[in-house]
Amino acid sequence: MFNDSIDERVSAANRFMHRDLGISLMFPPAWIVKNLPTQVVAINPQSNASLQFALGTKPSGTATEYARRMLGNEAAVEALEIEKRPAAIGSSSNALLGVIYHDSKVFLVRRKAATPQVMAAQRETMKAASAASMC
């Protein structure tokens, strides 16, 4: 799913593009972005926050149960349906997670930080990068 083909690449401007999925993601300029066979991972310059987009084999249980296993029992998790696909979103003090089940696959969007304070600071960095990409 994620590789350096013409359809799926990270540009020099830290923009990930996937033609088949119809998505384009802009990461802050100083972040290190790695496009791996099953995931795209972006890490901030201090290495204390990351953003991950991954595709894997669908685990057992519901999307909500999987999100809770990933985030811990104290996390806030909400069941969703996205384009008629089972999904869930969840958060803990230093992580956000989105899970979408499709056939035998799971698509994850995960943001993690070393502390809640780093999470809040990186939220602003990501907003700034998003605003810049819309210009």
C-alpha positions, 0 to 999 in steps of 0.5 A: 500500500505505501511505497515509493511508486509514482502513485504513492510517494513522499515529496521533498516538501513532506507531502504524502500522496496516494493516487489510488486512495485519493489522499494527500497529506502534508507534514510539517517541514522539519518532520522526518517522513518514512514511506514504508511498505505497510505504513507511512510514519512521520516523526518530529525533530525532537523524536517525541511525537509521531504520526502513523498511517498503517495498513494491516490484517484485520484483528479479532473483535470489533473496531472499538475493541481493537482501539481500546486494546491499542489505547488502554482501558482508560481511553475514550473510544467511540464506535463509528461507521465510515462509508458503511465500514466499521470504525472507531476513534479514540484518545488517551492523554498522549495518543489519538487513534482512528481505526477502519475495518475493510474486508480483511484489512485494518487501516490505522491513523495514530498520533502519539506523543511523549507527554500530554504537553507535547501532544498539545504543542504538536497539534498546533504544529500540525494545524499550521502545516495543514493551513500552509498546504491549503495556500 
